[in-house]
Amino acid sequence: MANRRLRTSIKSEEAQEESDINEEIDEDNEEFEETDNYKSKVETGSELQKRILVQTSITLRFYFFHMLVKYTRKTALLRRTRGFFPHSLWLPQAKWPSLIHDRYASQARHAHTSYTKDALKTGISNVKENIKEGVKKDLTAWKFVKWIGAGLVTSTGLVLFDLSFASWYNRQNESILLHAFEHGSCPEPDVMEEQLIHREVVIEKLRRIFKPISDHSSYHIVIGNHGTGKTTVVRQCARDVGKGVIYVDVPPVLDNFIDNLAKAIGYSFKEYVSFTESFKRKILGNSESAEQPRFFRVLDAFERGARKYKANNERKPPVLILDNISKLGQENVKLLKDLQDIAKLYADQRSCIIVFVSSEGTVPRMMMQRSSWSRAEKKPIVIEDLTSKEAFTYLHSKLGIEKKVTNQLIQLLGGRIRDLKEYGNMINRGETFEEVRKIVLGVVNHNFHQARMMKGERNHVIGKVIVQELVKNEKIHFDTFIQLVNNEQIADELLQANVFSYNPESSIVTFQSRATEVFVRESPEFSVSW
């Protein structure tokens, strides 16, 4: 009875342990078959053989479990945890036939089985803990990798967006730049359309310059006295031609000139530099674009536009008009020289034609005396006063002044369009001709004082000689003018004072205007009977 109770207890213990193991294995989706119940009877020889077969079956099951652990994909992690299993869980090494003659075979079998199952349970528990730890580590690693990956993706996206936006922004700037060249850039004439005088002869000369042939290789100068309508006729022709003509008014201050040129070609100094490019420039120490002087930046932009325009238009260079450069003769000679050198460079490269527009006087002479004049068109375009017929048409037809007053104004002012407009408008506002005449001669008197030519002033004697020659001959050669003055500095001073006019095309010196001649003839200080 004691043996029976012992076997029953062993059987119950085995069943409970088997059940616990199966539950553990079920969690990993691997099931083990239930172990065979051993009979509680006293073993006989044949029954012992059967028991050996059962034990062999159990051994094979352990082997099968080992193979599952090794080859099943779902439990691949178990292979890395093999070291956690006791050696007894591996392929059993016990030789069961040696227990046949052992009278304690039953206890030995039970001890081995119990030990093996305890080991299996312990191993599975270790495996589960290891899996949990591995999963935690894998999750931590995955989170880290995921964070790194998300950061890389985000960074890459931002870099690509930054580069794309910078490329798009700068392409837009280049597109605006090219648009200015393709369609021209010139303001409207400062005269109302109904008051414009179409000076066909002058416009035809300008049109030949503004529509150059391929590989044109010189720059030009357009000259005319103050008030002859240079700016008006140049703008008028530039807008008629349109394509490839860029007009810029040149103030004596460099920064203002830079702004005017940038505005004319649609260039923005707010260039967008991507963070990547900015970082590269800092690493390489190359920040030249941002720190480069504005003058060279705008010139570089102009040259890019000129090259693209020429490439797209049968190698015909664009035209850059620089108006009112006579202001630079007194206030910024360096800028004048730089612009002339640039004009020569562009002519050498055949990349662009620069047209200088200047009043007669010292500036054209200064330009002719420099080596850069070698690339200039040797025959300047001279814009003269209106003819008597054109002046009459303007005053009578355009301004609506009666014929008598129109003729009186022409005798006083000649064909100087600026004076005709200014004093013609005064007539229309109700001023009489006598009042206008007094105002005009007062302005001329002021010009003589600026030239220090009135009685008692330092240039009076020299000025008197020149005036006498001009009253006799109406004009003198420039060489004669220099001989009479005999002082280059005084000669420049006289030419800048709006008393005399120098035509570089013909090298002739005349009175600056008809009103100046009238003033001299009526002034007792400058009468021929001195």
C-alpha positions as CSV (number, residue, x, y, z in Angstrom):
1,M,0.0,0.0,0.0
2,A,2.9,2.3,0.8
3,N,4.4,1.7,-2.7
4,R,1.0,2.3,-4.3
5,R,0.6,5.6,-2.4
6,L,4.1,6.5,-3.5
7,R,3.4,5.7,-7.1
8,T,0.1,7.6,-7.0
9,S,1.9,10.6,-5.5
10,I,4.6,10.4,-8.1
11,K,1.9,10.2,-10.8
12,S,0.1,13.2,-9.5
13,E,3.3,15.2,-9.3
14,E,4.3,14.2,-12.8
15,A,0.9,15.1,-14.2
16,Q,1.0,18.5,-12.4
17,E,4.5,19.2,-13.7
18,E,3.6,18.1,-17.2
19,S,0.7,20.5,-17.1
20,D,2.8,23.4,-15.9
21,I,5.4,22.8,-18.7
22,N,2.7,22.6,-21.3
23,E,1.3,25.9,-20.2
24,E,4.7,27.5,-20.5
25,I,5.3,26.1,-24.0
26,D,1.8,27.1,-25.1
27,E,2.8,30.8,-24.5
28,D,5.4,30.4,-27.2
29,N,3.0,28.5,-29.5
30,E,4.8,25.2,-29.1
31,E,3.0,22.4,-27.5
32,F,4.4,19.2,-26.0
33,E,2.4,16.1,-25.9
34,E,1.4,14.8,-22.5
35,T,3.8,12.4,-20.9
36,D,2.6,8.8,-20.6
37,N,1.2,7.8,-17.3
38,Y,3.1,5.0,-15.7
39,K,1.1,2.2,-14.3
40,S,1.0,1.9,-10.5
41,K,1.5,-1.8,-10.6
42,V,4.8,-3.5,-9.7
43,E,6.8,-3.8,-12.9
44,T,7.4,-7.1,-14.6
45,G,10.1,-7.8,-17.1
46,S,7.9,-7.1,-20.1
47,E,6.5,-4.0,-18.5
48,L,10.0,-2.8,-17.9
49,Q,10.8,-3.1,-21.6
50,K,7.7,-1.1,-22.3
51,R,8.8,1.5,-19.8
52,I,12.2,1.7,-21.6
53,L,10.4,2.4,-24.8
54,V,8.4,5.1,-23.1
55,Q,11.5,6.6,-21.7
56,T,13.1,6.5,-25.2
57,S,10.0,8.2,-26.5
58,I,10.4,11.0,-23.9
59,T,14.0,11.4,-25.0
60,L,12.9,11.7,-28.6
61,R,10.4,14.3,-27.6
62,F,13.1,16.3,-25.9
63,Y,15.2,16.0,-29.1
64,F,12.2,17.1,-31.1
65,F,11.8,20.1,-28.8
66,H,15.5,20.9,-29.3
67,M,15.0,20.8,-33.1
68,L,11.9,23.1,-32.8
69,V,13.9,25.6,-30.8
70,K,16.7,25.5,-33.4
71,Y,14.6,25.7,-36.6
72,T,11.3,27.2,-35.8
73,R,11.2,30.9,-37.1
74,K,9.0,32.1,-34.3
75,T,11.3,30.8,-31.6
76,A,14.5,31.8,-33.3
77,L,15.5,33.8,-30.2
78,L,15.6,30.6,-28.2
79,R,18.7,29.5,-30.0
80,R,20.6,32.5,-28.6
81,T,19.5,31.5,-25.1
82,R,20.7,27.9,-25.3
83,G,23.3,28.7,-22.7
84,F,20.5,29.3,-20.1
85,F,19.4,25.7,-20.2
86,P,21.0,23.1,-17.9
87,H,23.1,20.5,-19.7
88,S,20.4,17.9,-18.9
89,L,18.0,19.7,-21.2
90,W,20.2,18.9,-24.2
91,L,20.1,15.6,-25.9
92,P,19.9,13.1,-23.0
93,Q,23.0,11.0,-22.4
94,A,21.5,8.5,-20.0
95,K,21.6,4.9,-21.1
96,W,18.3,3.6,-19.9
97,P,19.1,-0.1,-20.4
98,S,21.5,0.1,-17.5
99,L,18.6,0.6,-15.2
100,I,17.1,-2.8,-16.0
101,H,18.8,-4.6,-13.1
102,D,18.6,-1.7,-10.7
103,R,16.0,-2.4,-8.1
104,Y,15.6,1.3,-7.7
105,A,14.7,1.8,-11.3
106,S,11.4,3.4,-10.5
107,Q,13.0,6.0,-8.2
108,A,15.9,6.6,-10.6
109,R,13.4,7.1,-13.5
110,H,11.3,9.4,-11.4
111,A,14.3,11.4,-10.1
112,H,15.6,11.8,-13.7
113,T,12.3,12.8,-15.1
114,S,11.6,15.2,-12.3
115,Y,15.0,16.8,-12.6
116,T,14.7,17.0,-16.4
117,K,11.3,18.6,-16.2
118,D,12.4,21.0,-13.5
119,A,15.4,21.9,-15.7
120,L,13.1,22.4,-18.7
121,K,10.8,24.6,-16.7
122,T,13.8,26.6,-15.4
123,G,15.2,26.9,-18.9
124,I,11.9,28.0,-20.3
125,S,11.6,30.6,-17.6
126,N,15.1,31.8,-18.3
127,V,14.3,31.9,-22.0
128,K,11.2,34.0,-21.3
129,E,13.1,36.4,-19.1
130,N,15.8,36.6,-21.8
131,I,13.2,37.2,-24.4
132,K,11.7,39.9,-22.4
133,E,15.1,41.5,-21.8
134,G,15.9,41.0,-25.5
135,V,12.6,42.5,-26.5
136,K,13.2,45.5,-24.2
137,K,16.7,46.0,-25.6
138,D,15.4,45.5,-29.1
139,L,12.6,48.0,-28.4
140,T,15.1,50.5,-27.0
141,A,17.4,49.9,-30.0
142,W,14.4,50.2,-32.3
143,K,13.3,53.5,-30.7
144,F,16.8,54.8,-31.0
145,V,17.1,53.7,-34.6
146,K,13.6,55.1,-35.3
147,W,14.6,58.4,-33.7
148,I,17.8,58.5,-35.7
149,G,15.9,57.6,-38.9
150,A,13.2,60.2,-38.3
151,G,15.9,62.8,-37.6
152,L,17.8,61.8,-40.8
153,V,14.6,61.9,-42.8
154,T,13.5,65.2,-41.4
155,S,17.0,66.7,-41.9
156,T,17.2,65.4,-45.4
157,G,13.7,66.8,-46.1
158,L,14.7,70.2,-44.7
159,V,17.9,70.3,-46.7
160,L,16.2,69.3,-49.9
161,F,13.5,71.9,-49.3
162,D,16.1,74.6,-48.5
163,L,18.1,73.8,-51.6
164,S,15.0,73.7,-53.7
165,F,13.7,77.0,-52.4
166,A,17.1,78.6,-52.9
167,S,17.3,77.3,-56.4
168,W,13.7,78.5,-57.2
169,Y,14.3,81.9,-55.6
170,N,17.5,82.6,-57.5
171,R,16.0,81.3,-60.7
172,Q,13.2,83.8,-60.3
173,N,15.7,86.6,-59.9
174,E,17.5,85.4,-63.0
175,S,14.2,85.3,-64.9
176,I,13.4,88.8,-63.9
177,L,16.9,89.8,-64.9
178,L,16.6,88.3,-68.3
179,H,13.1,89.7,-68.8
180,A,14.6,93.2,-68.4
181,F,17.0,92.6,-71.2
182,E,14.5,90.9,-73.5
183,H,11.9,93.6,-73.2
184,G,14.1,96.6,-72.5
185,S,14.1,98.9,-69.5
186,C,13.5,102.6,-70.0
187,P,11.2,105.1,-68.3
188,E,8.7,107.2,-70.3
189,P,10.0,110.6,-71.7
190,D,9.4,113.4,-69.2
191,V,7.3,115.2,-71.8
192,M,3.6,114.5,-72.5
193,E,3.0,112.6,-75.8
194,E,1.1,115.5,-77.3
195,Q,4.0,117.9,-76.7
196,L,6.7,115.6,-78.1
197,I,8.7,116.8,-81.1
198,H,9.7,113.8,-83.3
199,R,13.2,114.6,-84.4
200,E,13.5,112.0,-87.1
201,V,17.1,112.7,-88.1
202,V,18.5,112.3,-84.5
203,I,16.2,109.3,-83.8
204,E,17.5,107.5,-86.8
205,K,21.1,108.0,-85.7
206,L,20.3,106.7,-82.3
207,R,18.3,103.7,-83.6
208,R,21.3,102.5,-85.5
209,I,23.2,102.3,-82.2
210,F,20.4,100.9,-80.1
211,K,19.9,98.1,-82.7
212,P,23.5,96.9,-83.2
213,I,24.8,94.3,-85.5
214,S,26.4,91.1,-84.2
215,D,29.6,91.4,-82.3
216,H,29.5,95.2,-82.3
217,S,32.8,96.3,-80.7
218,S,32.8,100.0,-79.7
219,Y,31.0,102.3,-77.2
220,H,29.4,105.6,-78.0
221,I,28.9,109.1,-76.7
222,V,25.9,111.3,-77.3
223,I,26.4,115.0,-76.5
224,G,24.4,118.2,-76.5
225,N,24.1,121.4,-74.7
226,H,22.0,121.8,-71.5
227,G,18.4,121.9,-72.5
228,T,18.6,120.5,-76.1
229,G,16.4,117.6,-75.2
230,K,19.0,114.8,-75.0
231,T,17.3,112.8,-72.3
232,T,13.8,113.2,-74.0
233,V,14.9,112.0,-77.4
234,V,17.1,109.2,-76.0
235,R,14.3,107.8,-73.9
236,Q,11.9,108.2,-76.8
237,C,14.1,106.2,-79.1
238,A,15.0,103.6,-76.4
239,R,11.3,102.9,-75.8
240,D,10.7,102.6,-79.5
241,V,13.4,100.0,-79.9
242,G,12.6,98.3,-76.5
243,K,14.4,94.9,-76.8
244,G,17.8,94.8,-75.4
245,V,18.0,98.5,-74.3
246,I,18.7,99.4,-70.6
247,Y,18.5,103.0,-69.5
248,V,20.1,104.3,-66.3
249,D,20.3,107.9,-65.0
250,V,23.7,108.4,-63.5
251,P,23.8,110.5,-60.3
252,P,27.1,111.7,-58.9
253,V,26.8,109.5,-55.8
254,L,28.0,105.9,-56.3
255,D,25.4,104.2,-54.1
256,N,22.6,105.9,-55.9
257,F,24.0,104.9,-59.3
258,I,24.2,101.3,-58.1
259,D,20.6,101.4,-56.9
260,N,19.5,102.8,-60.3
261,L,21.3,100.2,-62.2
262,A,19.9,97.4,-60.1
263,K,16.4,98.7,-60.5
264,A,16.8,99.0,-64.2
265,I,17.8,95.3,-64.6
266,G,15.5,94.0,-61.9
267,Y,18.3,92.8,-59.7
268,S,17.7,92.2,-56.0
269,F,20.6,92.4,-53.6
270,K,18.6,90.1,-51.3
271,E,20.1,86.9,-52.7
272,Y,18.8,83.8,-51.0
273,V,21.7,81.5,-49.9
274,S,20.7,78.1,-48.7
275,F,21.8,77.0,-45.2
276,T,23.9,74.3,-46.9
277,E,25.7,76.7,-49.1
278,S,26.1,79.2,-46.2
279,F,27.6,76.4,-44.1
280,K,29.9,75.4,-46.9
281,R,31.1,79.0,-47.4
282,K,31.8,79.2,-43.7
283,I,33.8,76.0,-43.7
284,L,35.7,76.9,-46.8
285,G,36.1,80.5,-45.7
286,N,34.3,81.7,-48.9
287,S,31.7,84.3,-48.2
288,E,32.5,86.5,-51.2
289,S,28.9,86.9,-52.4
290,A,27.6,88.5,-49.3
291,E,30.7,90.6,-48.6
292,Q,31.5,91.6,-52.2
293,P,31.0,95.3,-52.8
294,R,27.5,96.2,-54.1
295,F,29.0,97.8,-57.2
296,F,30.7,94.6,-58.4
297,R,27.6,92.5,-57.4
298,V,25.3,94.5,-59.6
299,L,27.9,94.6,-62.5
300,D,28.2,90.8,-62.2
301,A,24.4,90.5,-62.5
302,F,24.4,92.8,-65.5
303,E,27.1,90.8,-67.2
304,R,25.1,87.6,-66.6
305,G,22.0,89.1,-68.2
306,A,24.0,90.5,-71.1
307,R,25.6,87.1,-71.9
308,K,22.3,85.3,-71.8
309,Y,20.6,88.0,-74.0
310,K,23.4,87.8,-76.5
311,A,23.3,84.0,-76.6
312,N,19.5,84.1,-77.2
313,N,19.6,86.9,-79.9
314,E,22.0,85.9,-82.6
315,R,25.1,87.3,-80.8
316,K,23.7,90.8,-80.8
317,P,24.9,92.6,-77.7
318,P,22.5,94.6,-75.4
319,V,22.8,98.4,-75.0
320,L,23.3,100.2,-71.7
321,I,22.5,103.9,-71.8
322,L,24.3,106.0,-69.1
323,D,22.6,109.4,-69.1
324,N,23.7,112.7,-67.5
325,I,27.3,111.6,-66.9
326,S,28.3,115.3,-67.1
327,K,27.4,115.5,-63.4
328,L,30.5,113.3,-62.7
329,G,32.9,115.7,-64.2
330,Q,32.9,117.9,-61.1
331,E,31.6,115.6,-58.3
332,N,32.9,112.1,-59.0
333,V,35.6,111.9,-61.6
334,K,36.7,108.4,-60.4
335,L,33.3,107.0,-61.2
336,L,33.4,108.5,-64.6
337,K,36.8,106.9,-65.3
338,D,35.7,103.5,-64.0
339,L,32.6,103.6,-66.2
340,Q,34.7,104.5,-69.2
341,D,37.1,101.6,-68.5
342,I,34.1,99.2,-68.1
343,A,32.8,100.5,-71.5
344,K,36.1,99.7,-73.1
345,L,36.2,96.3,-71.5
346,Y,32.7,95.4,-72.7
347,A,33.6,96.6,-76.2
348,D,36.8,94.4,-76.2
349,Q,34.6,91.5,-75.1
350,R,31.8,92.4,-77.5
351,S,29.4,91.7,-74.6
352,C,27.6,95.0,-74.3
353,I,27.4,98.5,-75.9
354,I,27.6,101.4,-73.5
355,V,26.2,104.7,-74.7
356,F,27.2,107.8,-72.6
357,V,24.9,110.8,-72.7
358,S,26.6,114.0,-71.7
359,S,26.4,117.8,-72.0
360,E,29.0,119.5,-74.0
361,G,31.9,120.7,-72.0
362,T,34.8,119.2,-70.0
363,V,33.5,115.7,-69.6
364,P,33.7,114.7,-73.3
365,R,37.2,116.3,-73.4
366,M,38.3,114.3,-70.3
367,M,37.0,111.1,-71.9
368,M,38.8,111.8,-75.2
369,Q,42.1,112.3,-73.4
370,R,42.2,108.8,-71.8
371,S,43.5,105.6,-73.3
372,S,40.0,104.0,-73.0
373,W,38.9,106.3,-75.7
374,S,40.5,103.9,-78.2
375,R,37.3,101.8,-78.2
376,A,34.9,104.7,-78.5
377,E,33.2,105.6,-81.8
378,K,35.3,108.5,-82.9
379,K,32.3,110.5,-84.2
380,P,29.9,111.4,-81.3
381,I,26.2,111.9,-82.0
382,V,25.5,115.6,-81.4
383,I,21.9,116.6,-80.4
384,E,21.5,120.2,-81.4
385,D,18.8,122.8,-80.9
386,L,15.5,122.6,-82.7
387,T,15.4,124.2,-86.1
388,S,13.4,127.4,-86.4
389,K,10.6,125.4,-88.1
390,E,10.5,122.8,-85.3
391,A,10.6,125.5,-82.6
392,F,7.7,127.3,-84.2
393,T,5.7,124.1,-84.4
394,Y,6.3,123.4,-80.8
395,L,5.4,126.8,-79.5
396,H,2.5,127.5,-81.8
397,S,1.0,124.1,-82.4
398,K,1.9,122.2,-79.2
399,L,1.7,125.0,-76.6
400,G,-0.9,127.2,-78.4
401,I,1.1,130.5,-78.2
402,E,0.1,133.2,-80.7
403,K,2.4,133.6,-83.7
404,K,3.8,137.1,-82.8
405,V,5.0,136.0,-79.3
406,T,6.2,132.7,-80.8
407,N,8.5,134.5,-83.2
408,Q,9.7,136.8,-80.4
409,L,10.6,133.8,-78.2
410,I,12.4,132.1,-81.0
411,Q,14.5,135.3,-81.6
412,L,15.4,135.4,-77.9
413,L,15.8,131.7,-77.2
414,G,16.6,130.0,-80.5
415,G,15.7,126.3,-80.6
416,R,16.7,125.4,-77.1
417,I,13.7,123.1,-76.2
418,R,14.0,123.3,-72.5
419,D,13.9,127.1,-72.6
420,L,11.1,127.1,-75.1
421,K,9.0,124.9,-72.8
422,E,9.8,126.8,-69.6
423,Y,9.2,130.3,-70.9
424,G,6.4,129.2,-73.2
425,N,4.5,127.9,-70.2
426,M,5.1,131.3,-68.5
427,I,3.5,133.0,-71.4
428,N,0.5,130.7,-71.1
429,R,0.2,131.5,-67.4
430,G,-0.2,135.2,-68.3
431,E,3.4,136.6,-68.3
432,T,4.2,139.2,-71.0
433,F,7.1,138.7,-73.4
434,E,8.9,141.7,-71.8
435,E,8.7,140.1,-68.4
436,V,9.9,136.8,-69.7
437,R,12.8,138.5,-71.6
438,K,14.0,140.2,-68.4
439,I,14.0,136.9,-66.6
440,V,16.0,135.2,-69.4
441,L,18.7,137.8,-69.5
442,G,18.9,137.7,-65.7
443,V,19.7,134.0,-65.8
444,V,22.4,134.7,-68.4
445,N,23.9,137.4,-66.2
446,H,24.1,134.9,-63.4
447,N,26.0,132.5,-65.6
448,F,28.6,135.2,-66.4
449,H,29.1,135.8,-62.7
450,Q,29.7,132.1,-62.2
451,A,32.4,132.2,-64.9
452,R,33.9,135.2,-63.1
453,M,33.7,137.2,-66.4
454,M,31.8,140.3,-65.3
455,K,33.7,143.6,-64.9
456,G,36.0,143.5,-61.9
457,E,36.2,139.7,-61.7
458,R,39.3,137.6,-62.3
459,N,38.3,136.2,-65.7
460,H,36.9,139.4,-67.1
461,V,39.8,140.3,-69.4
462,I,40.2,136.8,-70.8
463,G,36.5,136.4,-71.2
464,K,36.2,139.7,-73.0
465,V,38.7,138.6,-75.7
466,I,36.8,135.3,-76.3
467,V,33.5,137.1,-76.5
468,Q,34.9,139.6,-79.0
469,E,36.1,136.8,-81.3
470,L,32.7,135.0,-81.1
471,V,30.7,138.1,-81.8
472,K,32.8,138.7,-84.9
473,N,32.9,135.1,-86.2
474,E,30.0,133.3,-84.4
475,K,32.4,130.4,-83.6
476,I,36.0,129.7,-83.1
477,H,38.1,126.5,-83.2
478,F,39.0,124.9,-79.9
479,D,42.7,125.4,-80.5
480,T,42.1,129.1,-80.9
481,F,40.1,129.1,-77.7
482,I,43.0,127.5,-75.8
483,Q,45.5,130.0,-77.2
484,L,43.3,132.9,-76.2
485,V,42.8,131.6,-72.7
486,N,46.4,130.3,-72.3
487,N,45.4,128.5,-69.1
488,E,43.9,125.0,-69.1
489,Q,42.3,125.4,-65.7
490,I,40.6,128.6,-66.6
491,A,39.5,127.1,-69.9
492,D,37.8,124.3,-68.1
493,E,36.2,126.8,-65.7
494,L,34.8,128.8,-68.6
495,L,33.4,125.8,-70.4
496,Q,31.6,124.5,-67.2
497,A,29.9,127.8,-66.5
498,N,27.2,127.6,-69.2
499,V,28.6,130.6,-71.1
500,F,30.5,128.8,-73.9
501,S,29.8,125.5,-75.6
502,Y,32.3,123.0,-77.0
503,N,31.4,120.5,-79.7
504,P,33.9,117.6,-79.6
505,E,32.6,116.3,-83.0
506,S,33.7,119.5,-84.8
507,S,36.1,120.9,-82.1
508,I,34.2,124.2,-82.3
509,V,33.4,126.6,-79.5
510,T,30.3,128.8,-79.6
511,F,28.1,130.7,-77.2
512,Q,26.2,128.4,-75.0
513,S,22.8,129.7,-76.2
514,R,21.0,132.3,-78.3
515,A,20.1,134.1,-75.1
516,T,23.8,134.4,-74.2
517,E,24.6,136.0,-77.5
518,V,21.7,138.5,-77.1
519,F,23.0,139.3,-73.6
520,V,26.5,140.0,-74.9
521,R,25.4,142.2,-77.8
522,E,23.2,144.3,-75.5
523,S,25.7,144.5,-72.6
524,P,27.9,147.6,-72.6
525,E,30.6,145.6,-70.7
526,F,31.0,143.2,-73.7
527,S,30.3,145.6,-76.6
528,V,32.8,145.5,-79.5
529,S,33.6,149.2,-78.9
530,W,35.6,148.6,-75.7
